[in-house]
């Protein structure tokens, strides 16, 4: 026998309650009104055919040898295909009931084959496989009795349709076990009716029925009716349950015509019952195949719909990435906040599929919100200008925590802003906060007629809100930095102007010193000289001494003015950097100084070459070597050592003497203007030379230092960078 399922109606079916979220197959699809009507029609037709054939069941007909092989082969194929289809549904549903039912149909297929092989006169006078006169009849009734029992087992599975425990080999192992059990039971029935043939009651006498056959058929009827009752009690009733009930009804009619109401083999009841059963089985199988084709068709439609949904999701994801990329590009391009929001507001509205999307910035001190950009179905606004109460944004504390707000417009306090929202069709909207650095700076709001805010749209709004918050914060920071830079540039211009004015004043002062102060000094020195030459004989010794003091002070003042002019020029004169042979430069200075102080021994060692301004660096050597010679002139054997070396990224030079030295506690004062550690009557000088050394070296990017002790000489060092420096 075979099993049938009703063709699906046009409506979309849901799985029955026992199926939960499992795939919709025949065992889970609920039977609808149309399916029940069709089943009733099939049963009614079967009953009508039965009623029409029953009075003529005992009419003898000619024996057709080919009829039974064709009939049994068709039954075998039908039941085998039905079993395969049920096992296929078991693979999907993993229900123990489907496994039992599939095994039952496979058992029917085996029994159809054994029934044909054992039928007397078909392949041998008494049948194959050691069959006896009662074997075929008993196989028929056992076959038609075991299957209803298996249907009852299926029905007893209950509404839960309990899933079978998944084994390591999967559904294939369970199906193989079910098939093995079906084959074993069929072979057991064959052995019972052949080896135990003599133990069975006689129900056939040749081709005629014996009296015991009616009782045996009645038992088969009882089992079929019991199966029908169990199926009727099964709630909710699935498609497969409905058509199993039809099968049981047809089975009762089949047994009645072919085994009870007839007189024996080859009469009208015998032929008609088998033809009727075969047609019913074929019809059921065709419906089952049609149902499966419908399921596969719906599967294909579902697959196509899923493909389209996936393509839509990919397109939306690509658009999300494009919007985020636009924001990043706007950040790199240093665009203002309104331009950044304006670049993404339209594609964001389309992606959210919302009638209205707004990018808002908060003015928390004022308690107001201002549009940065807004897009509707027909208009787009970019830039500030529209302001309204921050109360329309919902719970600010929740927004600060990053929680979106869903707001129903009608629940807001009445006002022109609320009326404007309602007039534009925004009855409910969501507010997604924009937070940067823990600070709530604004929000994205979107909404429309209904509260449709699926998780995907909320995720999109969150992503864009986060990126816009970063972009707006960066734009604001850039604006502040730019404004601060402009202020600094203005200050620099002011300071530069002040410095230029100071330099101009210094140049004027230098000119005044050079001309206005030198003239009186020259007059004082000239008149003092004339007085000494013309009237020196009339002056006593004290007068001549005082006249010498006047002339010496005037000369010292002239030297002081010259050194001050040099010091000021060192700071203002641009450096002409060039490669220098420092030993050759120092050698020139040594030659000049040695001519004035031949007693001093000067040792000039190898010096590393440098890059610098020749004139100012020569002044450094002049001051350092001159000081060394001057302060060592009072020792018995004055000696000066000049040396240098490359020390990593710096060039180090030094001038060491064995002269008067100095107190190391006051080393820092040596490089200040007019700072002297010795009296004028001990060593002459103005106190400006070392200050010039410090300024020149500093302009070259180096540093100066000094070390010494009283009466033990001194060592002055300076460094220059190994690379080219222009300051």
C-alpha positions as CSV (number, residue, x, y, z in Angstrom):
1,X,0.0,0.0,0.0
2,X,1.1,3.6,-0.3
3,X,0.6,6.8,1.6
4,X,-0.7,10.1,0.3
5,X,-0.4,13.8,1.2
6,X,-2.8,16.5,0.2
7,X,-1.7,19.1,-2.4
8,X,-0.8,22.4,-0.6
9,X,-3.4,25.2,-1.0
10,X,-2.4,28.6,-2.1
11,X,-2.0,29.9,1.5
12,X,1.4,29.8,3.3
13,X,1.3,26.9,5.7
14,X,2.7,27.0,9.2
15,X,4.1,23.9,10.9
16,X,1.8,22.1,13.3
17,X,2.3,22.7,17.0
18,X,4.5,19.7,17.5
19,X,6.9,20.8,14.8
20,X,8.0,24.1,16.5
21,X,10.8,25.5,14.3
22,X,11.4,22.3,12.3
23,X,11.1,22.2,8.5
24,X,7.5,22.1,7.2
25,X,7.0,18.5,5.9
26,X,3.9,16.3,5.5
27,X,4.1,15.2,9.1
28,X,3.9,18.7,10.4
29,X,1.8,20.6,7.9
30,X,-1.7,21.1,9.4
31,X,-4.6,19.7,7.4
32,X,-6.8,22.5,6.1
33,X,-10.4,22.7,5.1
34,X,-9.7,22.0,1.5
35,X,-7.6,18.9,2.4
36,X,-10.4,17.5,4.6
37,X,-12.9,18.0,1.8
38,X,-10.7,16.2,-0.7
39,X,-10.2,13.3,1.7
40,X,-13.9,13.0,2.3
41,X,-14.5,12.9,-1.5
42,X,-12.0,10.1,-1.8
43,X,-13.6,8.1,1.0
44,X,-17.1,8.7,-0.5
45,X,-16.0,7.5,-3.9
46,X,-14.4,4.4,-2.3
47,X,-17.6,3.7,-0.4
48,X,-19.7,4.2,-3.5
49,X,-17.5,1.8,-5.5
50,X,-17.6,-0.7,-2.6
51,X,-21.4,-0.5,-2.4
52,X,-21.7,-1.0,-6.1
53,X,-19.4,-4.0,-6.3
54,X,-20.4,-5.7,-3.0
55,X,-23.6,-7.5,-4.4
56,X,-21.6,-9.0,-7.3
57,X,-18.6,-10.0,-5.3
58,X,-19.2,-13.8,-5.8
59,X,-19.7,-13.7,-9.5
60,X,-17.0,-15.9,-11.0
61,X,-14.7,-14.5,-13.7
62,X,-12.1,-16.1,-16.0
63,X,-8.6,-16.6,-14.6
64,X,-6.1,-14.1,-16.0
65,X,-2.6,-15.4,-15.2
66,X,-0.8,-12.0,-15.9
67,X,-3.1,-10.1,-13.6
68,X,-1.5,-11.0,-10.2
69,X,2.2,-10.4,-11.2
70,X,1.2,-7.0,-12.6
71,X,-0.8,-6.1,-9.6
72,X,1.8,-7.2,-7.0
73,X,4.6,-5.5,-8.9
74,X,2.7,-2.3,-8.9
75,X,2.0,-2.6,-5.2
76,X,5.7,-3.4,-4.6
77,X,6.8,-0.3,-6.5
78,X,4.2,2.0,-5.0
79,X,5.0,0.9,-1.4
80,X,8.7,1.0,-2.0
81,X,8.6,4.6,-3.4
82,X,6.3,5.6,-0.5
83,X,8.8,4.2,2.0
84,X,11.6,6.0,0.3
85,X,9.7,9.3,0.5
86,X,8.8,8.8,4.1
87,X,12.5,8.0,5.0
88,X,13.4,11.2,3.2
89,X,11.0,13.2,5.4
90,X,12.5,11.4,8.4
91,X,15.9,12.7,7.4
92,X,14.5,16.2,7.7
93,X,12.2,15.8,10.7
94,X,14.0,13.0,12.6
95,X,10.7,11.8,14.1
96,X,10.4,8.3,15.4
97,X,6.8,8.1,14.0
98,X,8.0,8.7,10.5
99,X,10.7,6.0,10.9
100,X,8.0,3.5,12.0
101,X,5.7,4.5,9.2
102,X,8.4,4.3,6.5
103,X,9.5,0.9,7.9
104,X,5.8,-0.2,7.7
105,X,5.5,0.7,4.0
106,X,8.8,-1.1,3.3
107,X,7.4,-4.1,5.1
108,X,4.3,-3.9,2.8
109,X,6.6,-3.9,-0.2
110,X,8.4,-7.0,1.0
111,X,5.1,-8.7,1.8
112,X,3.8,-7.9,-1.7
113,X,6.9,-9.6,-3.2
114,X,6.7,-12.7,-1.0
115,X,2.9,-12.9,-1.6
116,X,3.5,-13.0,-5.4
117,X,6.3,-15.6,-5.1
118,X,4.2,-17.9,-2.9
119,X,1.0,-17.6,-4.9
120,X,0.0,-21.1,-6.2
121,X,0.0,-21.5,-10.0
122,X,1.9,-18.3,-10.7
123,X,5.5,-19.6,-10.7
124,X,4.8,-23.2,-9.7
125,X,1.7,-25.3,-8.9
126,X,2.1,-24.7,-5.1
127,X,4.2,-21.5,-5.2
128,X,7.9,-20.8,-4.6
129,X,9.8,-20.7,-1.3
130,X,8.3,-23.9,0.0
131,X,4.8,-22.5,0.1
132,X,1.8,-24.6,0.9
133,X,-1.9,-24.3,0.2
134,X,-2.5,-21.8,3.1
135,X,0.7,-19.8,2.7
136,X,-0.5,-17.1,0.3
137,X,-3.7,-16.5,2.2
138,X,-2.0,-16.2,5.6
139,X,0.6,-13.9,4.2
140,X,-2.2,-11.6,2.9
141,X,-3.9,-11.4,6.3
142,X,-0.7,-11.1,8.3
143,X,0.4,-8.3,5.9
144,X,-3.0,-6.5,6.3
145,X,-2.9,-7.0,10.1
146,X,0.7,-5.9,10.8
147,X,0.5,-2.6,8.9
148,X,-2.5,-1.3,11.0
149,X,-0.5,-2.2,14.1
150,X,2.4,0.0,12.8
151,X,0.0,2.8,12.1
152,X,-1.2,2.6,15.7
153,X,2.4,2.8,16.9
154,X,2.8,5.9,14.8
155,X,-0.3,7.4,16.2
156,X,0.8,6.7,19.7
157,X,3.8,8.9,19.3
158,X,1.6,11.7,20.5
159,X,1.5,15.4,19.6
160,X,5.2,15.9,20.4
161,X,6.4,13.6,17.6
162,X,9.5,12.9,19.8
163,X,12.9,13.3,17.9
164,X,15.1,10.2,17.8
165,X,18.5,10.5,19.5
166,X,21.1,11.3,16.8
167,X,23.6,8.6,16.4
168,X,27.2,8.9,15.2
169,X,26.2,7.7,11.8
170,X,23.3,10.1,11.4
171,X,19.9,9.2,9.9
172,X,21.3,6.7,7.5
173,X,22.0,4.2,10.4
174,X,18.5,4.6,11.8
175,X,16.9,4.1,8.3
176,X,19.1,1.0,7.7
177,X,18.0,-0.4,11.1
178,X,14.3,0.2,10.2
179,X,14.7,-1.4,6.8
180,X,16.5,-4.4,8.4
181,X,13.7,-4.9,11.0
182,X,11.0,-4.7,8.2
183,X,12.9,-7.3,6.1
184,X,13.3,-9.5,9.2
185,X,9.6,-9.4,10.1
186,X,8.6,-10.1,6.5
187,X,11.0,-13.1,6.4
188,X,9.7,-14.2,9.7
189,X,6.1,-14.2,8.4
190,X,7.3,-16.2,5.4
191,X,8.9,-18.8,7.6
192,X,5.8,-18.9,9.8
193,X,3.5,-19.6,6.8
194,X,5.9,-22.2,5.2
195,X,7.7,-24.0,8.0
196,X,4.7,-23.7,10.3
197,X,2.2,-24.3,7.5
198,X,0.7,-27.4,9.2
199,X,0.1,-25.5,12.4
200,X,-2.0,-22.7,10.8
201,X,-5.9,-23.0,10.6
202,X,-7.2,-23.8,7.1
203,X,-8.7,-20.7,5.5
204,X,-8.5,-21.8,1.8
205,X,-9.6,-24.9,0.1
206,X,-7.9,-24.7,-3.3
207,X,-9.2,-21.4,-4.8
208,X,-12.3,-21.4,-2.6
209,X,-12.6,-19.8,0.9
210,X,-12.9,-21.9,4.0
211,X,-15.2,-21.1,6.9
212,X,-12.3,-19.8,9.1
213,X,-11.4,-17.2,6.6
214,X,-14.2,-14.8,7.8
215,X,-12.9,-14.8,11.4
216,X,-9.4,-14.0,10.1
217,X,-10.6,-11.2,7.9
218,X,-12.7,-9.8,10.8
219,X,-9.5,-9.6,12.9
220,X,-7.9,-7.6,10.1
221,X,-10.9,-5.3,10.0
222,X,-10.7,-4.8,13.8
223,X,-7.0,-3.8,13.5
224,X,-7.8,-1.4,10.7
225,X,-10.7,0.2,12.6
226,X,-8.5,0.5,15.7
227,X,-5.8,2.3,13.6
228,X,-8.5,4.6,12.2
229,X,-9.7,5.4,15.7
230,X,-6.2,6.2,17.0
231,X,-5.6,8.4,14.0
232,X,-8.9,10.2,14.6
233,X,-7.9,10.9,18.3
234,X,-4.6,12.4,17.3
235,X,-4.6,16.2,17.7
236,X,-3.7,18.4,16.0
237,X,-4.2,16.4,12.8
238,X,-1.5,16.8,10.2
239,X,-1.8,16.1,6.5
240,X,-0.2,12.7,6.8
241,X,-2.6,11.8,9.6
242,X,-5.6,12.7,7.4
243,X,-4.5,10.5,4.5
244,X,-3.5,7.6,6.7
245,X,-7.2,7.6,7.8
246,X,-8.2,7.5,4.1
247,X,-5.8,4.6,3.6
248,X,-7.3,2.7,6.5
249,X,-10.8,3.2,5.1
250,X,-9.7,2.0,1.7
251,X,-8.0,-1.0,3.3
252,X,-11.2,-2.1,5.0
253,X,-13.1,-1.9,1.6
254,X,-10.3,-3.8,-0.1
255,X,-10.2,-6.6,2.4
256,X,-14.0,-6.8,2.4
257,X,-14.3,-7.2,-1.4
258,X,-11.2,-9.4,-1.9
259,X,-11.4,-11.7,1.1
260,X,-14.8,-11.6,2.8
261,X,-17.7,-10.9,0.5
262,X,-16.3,-13.0,-2.4
263,X,-16.4,-16.8,-2.7
264,X,-12.8,-17.4,-3.6
265,X,-10.1,-16.5,-6.0
266,X,-10.8,-15.2,-9.5
267,X,-14.3,-13.9,-8.9
268,X,-15.5,-10.3,-9.3
269,X,-14.9,-9.4,-5.6
270,X,-11.3,-10.8,-5.8
271,X,-10.5,-8.9,-9.0
272,X,-12.4,-5.7,-8.2
273,X,-10.9,-5.5,-4.7
274,X,-7.4,-5.7,-6.0
275,X,-8.0,-3.3,-8.9
276,X,-9.7,-0.9,-6.5
277,X,-6.9,-1.1,-4.0
278,X,-4.3,-0.6,-6.7
279,X,-6.0,2.4,-8.2
280,X,-6.4,3.9,-4.7
281,X,-2.7,3.2,-3.9
282,X,-1.7,4.8,-7.2
283,X,-3.8,7.8,-6.6
284,X,-2.3,8.3,-3.1
285,X,1.2,7.9,-4.4
286,X,0.6,10.5,-7.1
287,X,-0.8,13.0,-4.5
288,X,2.3,12.3,-2.3
289,X,4.6,13.0,-5.2
290,X,2.7,16.1,-6.1
291,X,2.9,17.3,-2.5
292,X,6.6,16.8,-2.5
293,X,7.0,18.7,-5.8
294,X,5.0,21.5,-4.3
295,X,7.3,21.5,-1.3
296,X,10.4,21.6,-3.5
297,X,8.8,24.4,-5.5
298,X,8.2,26.4,-2.4
299,X,11.8,25.5,-1.3
300,X,13.0,27.0,-4.6
301,X,10.9,30.1,-4.1
302,X,12.2,30.4,-0.6
303,X,15.8,30.0,-1.8
304,X,15.3,32.7,-4.4
305,X,13.7,34.9,-1.8
306,X,16.6,34.2,0.5
307,X,19.0,35.0,-2.3
308,X,17.3,38.3,-2.9
309,X,17.3,39.1,0.8
310,X,21.0,38.2,0.9
311,X,21.7,40.4,-2.1
312,X,19.7,43.2,-0.5
313,X,21.6,42.7,2.8
314,X,24.9,42.9,0.9
315,X,23.8,46.0,-1.0
316,X,22.8,47.6,2.3
317,X,26.0,46.6,3.9
318,X,28.0,48.1,1.0
319,X,26.0,51.3,1.3
320,X,26.7,51.4,5.1
321,X,30.4,51.1,4.3
322,X,30.1,53.8,1.7
323,X,28.5,56.2,4.1
324,X,31.1,55.5,6.7
325,X,33.8,56.0,4.1
326,X,32.3,59.3,3.1
327,X,32.5,60.4,6.7
328,X,36.1,59.3,6.9
329,X,36.9,61.1,3.7
330,X,35.2,64.3,5.0
331,X,37.3,64.1,8.2
332,X,40.5,63.8,6.1
333,X,39.4,66.7,3.9
334,X,38.8,68.8,7.0
335,X,35.3,69.6,6.1
336,X,33.0,71.5,8.5
337,X,30.4,69.5,10.5
338,X,27.4,70.6,8.4
339,X,29.2,69.5,5.2
340,X,30.0,66.1,6.7
341,X,26.4,65.6,7.8
342,X,25.1,66.9,4.4
343,X,27.2,64.4,2.5
344,X,25.6,61.4,4.2
345,X,22.1,62.5,5.1
346,X,20.3,61.5,1.9
347,X,21.9,58.1,1.5
348,X,21.3,57.5,5.2
349,X,17.6,58.2,4.8
350,X,17.4,55.9,1.9
351,X,19.2,53.2,3.7
352,X,17.0,53.5,6.8
353,X,13.9,53.7,4.5
354,X,12.5,56.4,6.8
355,X,10.3,59.3,5.7
356,X,12.5,61.7,7.7
357,X,16.1,61.6,9.1
358,X,17.7,64.5,11.0
359,X,21.3,64.9,12.3
360,X,21.0,67.1,15.4
361,X,23.6,68.9,17.5
362,X,22.9,69.7,21.2
363,X,23.2,73.0,22.9
364,X,23.0,71.7,26.4
365,X,23.5,75.0,28.3
366,X,20.7,76.6,26.2
367,X,18.5,73.4,26.4
368,X,18.1,73.4,22.7
369,X,18.7,71.2,19.6
370,X,19.8,72.5,16.2
371,X,19.6,70.8,12.9
372,X,22.9,70.0,11.3
373,X,21.3,68.3,8.3
374,X,17.8,67.0,7.6
375,X,16.3,64.9,4.7
376,X,12.7,64.1,3.9
377,X,11.1,62.5,0.9
378,X,11.0,65.7,-1.1
379,X,13.3,68.3,0.6
380,X,16.8,68.4,2.1
381,X,18.1,71.0,4.5
382,X,21.9,71.3,5.3
383,X,23.3,73.7,7.8
384,X,22.1,75.3,11.0
385,X,19.1,77.5,11.4
386,X,16.3,75.3,12.8
387,X,16.3,75.1,16.6
388,X,13.8,73.6,19.0
389,X,13.6,72.3,22.6
390,X,15.8,69.5,23.7
391,X,12.8,67.9,25.4
392,X,11.9,66.4,22.0
393,X,15.0,64.2,22.3
394,X,13.6,62.2,25.2
395,X,15.6,61.1,28.3
396,X,19.0,62.9,28.2
397,X,20.5,60.7,30.9
398,X,19.6,57.5,28.9
399,X,21.1,59.1,25.8
400,X,24.3,59.9,27.7
401,X,24.5,56.2,28.5
402,X,24.2,55.4,24.8
403,X,20.6,54.1,24.9
404,X,18.4,55.0,21.9
405,X,15.0,56.5,22.7
406,X,11.7,55.7,20.9
407,X,9.3,58.7,21.2
408,X,5.6,58.9,20.3
409,X,5.0,62.4,19.1
410,X,1.4,62.6,20.5
411,X,2.8,62.0,24.1
412,X,5.0,65.1,23.9
413,X,3.7,68.4,25.5
414,X,1.7,70.4,22.9
415,X,3.6,73.1,21.0
416,X,4.5,74.3,17.6
417,X,7.4,71.9,17.3
418,X,5.1,68.9,18.0
419,X,2.5,70.2,15.6
420,X,5.1,70.5,12.9
421,X,6.2,66.9,13.5
422,X,2.6,65.6,13.3
423,X,1.9,67.7,10.2
424,X,4.9,66.2,8.4
425,X,3.6,62.6,9.2
426,X,6.1,61.8,12.0
427,X,4.0,60.1,14.6
428,X,6.8,58.1,16.2
429,X,10.6,58.5,15.9
430,X,13.8,57.1,17.3
431,X,16.7,59.1,18.8
432,X,20.1,57.5,18.5
433,X,22.8,59.4,20.5
434,X,26.1,60.7,19.1
435,X,28.7,60.4,21.8
436,X,32.4,61.3,21.5
437,X,34.9,61.1,24.3
438,X,32.1,60.4,26.8
439,X,30.3,63.6,25.8
440,X,26.8,63.7,24.4
441,X,27.1,66.1,21.4
442,X,24.0,65.3,19.4
443,X,21.8,62.6,18.0
444,X,20.3,61.1,14.8
445,X,16.5,61.0,14.8
446,X,14.4,59.2,12.2
447,X,10.8,58.1,12.1
448,X,7.4,58.2,10.4
449,X,3.9,56.9,10.6
450,X,4.6,53.6,12.4
451,X,7.1,52.4,15.0
452,X,9.2,50.3,12.5
453,X,12.7,50.1,14.0
454,X,14.2,46.7,13.2
455,X,17.5,45.8,14.7
456,X,19.3,46.2,11.4
457,X,18.2,49.8,11.1
458,X,19.1,50.6,14.7
459,X,22.5,49.1,14.0
460,X,23.0,51.3,11.0
461,X,21.9,54.4,12.9
462,X,24.3,53.5,15.7
463,X,27.3,53.1,13.3
464,X,26.7,56.3,11.5
465,X,26.0,58.2,14.8
466,X,29.3,57.0,16.2
467,X,31.3,58.0,13.1
468,X,29.4,61.4,12.8
469,X,30.2,62.0,16.5
470,X,33.9,61.5,15.8
471,X,33.8,63.6,12.7
472,X,32.0,66.5,14.4
473,X,34.4,66.3,17.4
474,X,37.4,66.3,15.0
475,X,35.9,69.2,13.0
476,X,35.3,71.2,16.2
477,X,38.8,70.4,17.4
478,X,40.3,71.4,14.1
479,X,38.3,74.6,14.3
480,X,39.6,75.4,17.7
481,X,43.2,74.5,16.7
482,X,42.9,76.6,13.6
483,X,41.5,79.5,15.6
484,X,44.3,79.1,18.2
485,X,46.9,78.9,15.4
486,X,45.5,82.1,13.9
487,X,45.7,83.8,17.3
488,X,49.3,82.6,17.7
489,X,50.2,83.8,14.2
490,X,48.7,87.2,15.1
491,X,50.7,87.2,18.3
492,X,53.8,86.3,16.3
493,X,53.2,89.1,13.9
494,X,52.7,91.5,16.8
495,X,55.9,90.2,18.5
496,X,57.8,90.3,15.2
497,X,56.7,93.9,14.7
498,X,57.7,94.7,18.2
499,X,61.1,92.9,17.7
500,X,61.6,94.7,14.4
501,X,60.8,98.0,16.2
502,X,63.2,97.1,19.0
503,X,65.9,96.2,16.4
504,X,65.3,99.5,14.7
505,X,65.7,101.2,18.0
506,X,68.8,99.1,18.7
507,X,70.3,100.1,15.4
508,X,69.5,103.7,16.2
509,X,71.0,103.3,19.6
510,X,74.1,101.7,18.0
511,X,74.4,104.5,15.6
512,X,74.1,106.9,18.5
513,X,76.7,105.1,20.5
514,X,78.9,104.8,17.4
515,X,78.7,108.5,16.6
516,X,77.2,110.6,19.4
517,X,79.2,108.9,22.3
518,X,82.5,108.6,20.5
519,X,82.7,112.3,19.7
520,X,82.8,113.4,23.4
521,X,85.2,110.6,24.2
522,X,87.5,111.7,21.4
523,X,87.2,115.3,22.6
524,X,88.1,114.3,26.2
525,X,91.0,112.3,25.1
526,X,92.2,115.0,22.6
527,X,92.0,117.8,25.1
528,X,93.7,115.7,27.8
529,X,96.5,114.9,25.3
530,X,96.9,118.7,24.4
531,X,96.9,119.5,28.1
532,X,99.6,117.0,28.8
533,X,101.8,118.1,25.8
534,X,101.4,121.9,26.2
535,X,101.1,122.3,30.0
536,X,102.4,119.1,31.4
537,X,105.6,120.8,32.7
538,X,103.4,123.2,34.8
539,X,101.6,120.3,36.5
540,X,102.9,118.4,39.5
541,X,103.1,114.7,39.7
542,X,99.5,114.3,41.1
543,X,98.1,116.4,38.3
544,X,99.9,114.4,35.6
545,X,98.6,111.2,37.3
546,X,95.0,112.4,37.2
547,X,95.4,113.5,33.6
548,X,96.6,109.9,32.8
549,X,93.5,108.5,34.6
550,X,91.3,110.7,32.5
551,X,92.9,109.5,29.3
552,X,92.9,105.8,30.4
553,X,89.2,106.0,31.4
554,X,88.3,107.5,28.0
555,X,90.2,104.7,26.2
556,X,88.5,102.0,28.4
557,X,85.1,103.6,27.6
558,X,86.0,103.4,23.9
559,X,86.9,99.7,24.1
560,X,83.6,99.1,26.1
561,X,81.6,100.8,23.3
562,X,83.4,98.7,20.6
563,X,82.6,95.4,22.5
564,X,79.0,96.4,23.0
565,X,78.6,97.1,19.3
566,X,80.2,93.7,18.5
567,X,77.8,92.0,21.0
568,X,74.7,93.5,19.4
569,X,75.9,92.8,15.9
570,X,76.5,89.1,16.7
571,X,72.8,88.7,17.6
572,X,71.5,90.5,14.5
573,X,74.0,89.5,11.7
574,X,72.8,86.5,9.6
575,X,75.1,83.5,9.6
576,X,76.9,82.6,6.4
577,X,77.3,78.9,6.9
578,X,80.1,77.1,5.1
579,X,82.5,74.2,5.7
580,X,85.4,75.4,7.9
581,X,88.9,74.1,8.7
582,X,88.8,74.9,12.4
583,X,92.5,74.2,12.9
584,X,93.4,76.7,10.2
585,X,91.0,79.3,11.6
586,X,92.5,78.8,15.1
587,X,96.0,79.0,13.7
588,X,95.3,82.4,12.3
589,X,94.3,83.7,15.7
590,X,97.3,82.0,17.4
591,X,99.6,83.8,15.0
592,X,98.0,87.2,15.8
593,X,98.1,86.6,19.6
594,X,101.6,85.1,19.7
595,X,103.0,88.2,18.0
596,X,101.8,90.3,21.0
597,X,102.7,87.7,23.6
598,X,105.8,85.8,22.5
599,X,106.5,84.5,26.0
600,X,103.4,82.3,26.0
601,X,103.7,78.8,24.6
602,X,100.6,77.9,22.5
603,X,100.0,74.2,21.7
604,X,97.6,73.8,18.8
605,X,96.4,70.2,18.3
606,X,94.2,68.6,15.6
607,X,90.7,70.1,15.4
608,X,87.7,68.5,13.6
609,X,86.3,70.4,10.7
610,X,82.9,72.1,11.2
611,X,80.2,73.9,9.4
612,X,79.5,77.5,10.5
613,X,80.0,81.2,10.0
614,X,83.7,82.0,9.6
615,X,83.7,85.5,10.9
616,X,81.7,84.9,14.1
617,X,83.6,81.6,14.9
618,X,86.9,83.4,14.4
619,X,85.7,85.9,17.0
620,X,85.0,82.9,19.4
621,X,88.6,81.8,18.9
622,X,90.0,85.3,19.3
623,X,88.1,85.8,22.7
624,X,88.9,82.4,24.1
625,X,92.6,82.3,23.0
626,X,93.1,85.9,24.0
627,X,91.6,85.4,27.5
628,X,93.8,82.3,27.9
629,X,97.0,84.2,27.0
630,X,95.9,87.2,29.1
631,X,95.1,85.3,32.3
632,X,98.3,83.1,32.1
633,X,100.6,86.0,31.4
634,X,101.6,86.4,35.1
635,X,102.9,82.9,35.6
636,X,106.5,82.0,35.1
637,X,106.0,79.7,32.1
638,X,102.6,80.5,30.5
639,X,101.1,77.7,28.4
640,X,98.0,77.5,26.4
641,X,96.6,74.2,24.9
642,X,94.0,74.1,22.1
643,X,92.2,70.9,21.1
644,X,89.1,69.3,19.8
645,X,87.4,66.0,19.0
646,X,84.2,64.6,17.4
647,X,81.9,63.3,20.1
648,X,78.9,61.5,18.5
649,X,76.6,64.0,16.9
650,X,78.5,67.0,18.3
651,X,82.0,68.5,17.7
652,X,83.8,69.5,20.9
653,X,86.6,72.2,21.2
654,X,88.5,73.5,24.2
655,X,91.1,76.1,25.2
656,X,93.1,75.3,28.4
657,X,95.6,77.5,30.2
658,X,97.7,77.4,33.4
659,X,96.9,81.0,34.5
660,X,95.0,82.6,37.3
661,X,91.9,80.4,37.0
662,X,88.6,81.2,38.8
663,X,86.3,80.1,41.6
664,X,84.2,77.3,40.1
665,X,81.2,78.4,42.1
666,X,80.8,81.5,39.8
667,X,81.3,79.6,36.5
668,X,77.8,80.5,35.3
669,X,78.4,84.2,35.7
670,X,81.3,84.2,33.3
671,X,79.2,84.3,30.1
672,X,77.0,87.2,31.2
673,X,77.5,90.7,29.9
674,X,79.9,92.8,32.1
675,X,80.4,89.9,34.4
676,X,84.1,89.7,35.6
677,X,85.7,87.7,38.4
678,X,88.9,89.7,38.5
679,X,89.6,93.3,39.2
680,X,90.5,95.8,36.4
681,X,93.9,96.5,37.9
682,X,94.6,92.7,37.8
683,X,93.6,91.9,34.2
684,X,92.2,94.5,31.8
685,X,88.9,93.8,29.9
686,X,85.3,94.8,29.5
687,X,83.4,91.6,30.5
688,X,81.8,91.3,27.1
689,X,84.0,88.8,25.3
690,X,82.7,85.6,26.9
691,X,79.1,86.8,26.4
692,X,79.9,87.1,22.7
693,X,81.3,83.6,22.7
694,X,78.1,82.2,24.3
695,X,75.8,84.0,21.8
696,X,77.8,82.9,18.7
697,X,77.9,79.3,19.8
698,X,74.2,79.3,20.7
699,X,73.3,80.6,17.3
700,X,75.2,77.7,15.8
701,X,73.2,75.3,17.9
702,X,76.0,74.5,20.4
703,X,76.7,75.2,24.1
704,X,79.6,76.6,26.2
705,X,81.0,75.6,29.5
706,X,83.9,76.4,31.8
707,X,85.9,74.7,34.5
708,X,88.7,75.9,36.7
709,X,90.2,76.6,40.1
710,X,91.9,79.6,41.6
711,X,95.6,79.6,40.8
712,X,95.3,76.4,38.8
713,X,94.2,77.6,35.4
714,X,91.0,77.3,33.5
715,X,89.5,75.3,30.6
716,X,86.7,76.8,28.3
717,X,84.8,74.4,26.1
718,X,82.3,74.8,23.3
719,X,80.4,72.4,21.1
720,X,79.0,72.6,17.6
721,X,76.5,70.2,15.9
722,X,78.1,67.8,13.4
723,X,75.3,68.7,10.8
724,X,74.5,72.0,9.2
725,X,72.5,74.5,11.4
726,X,71.1,77.8,10.3
727,X,69.7,80.0,13.1
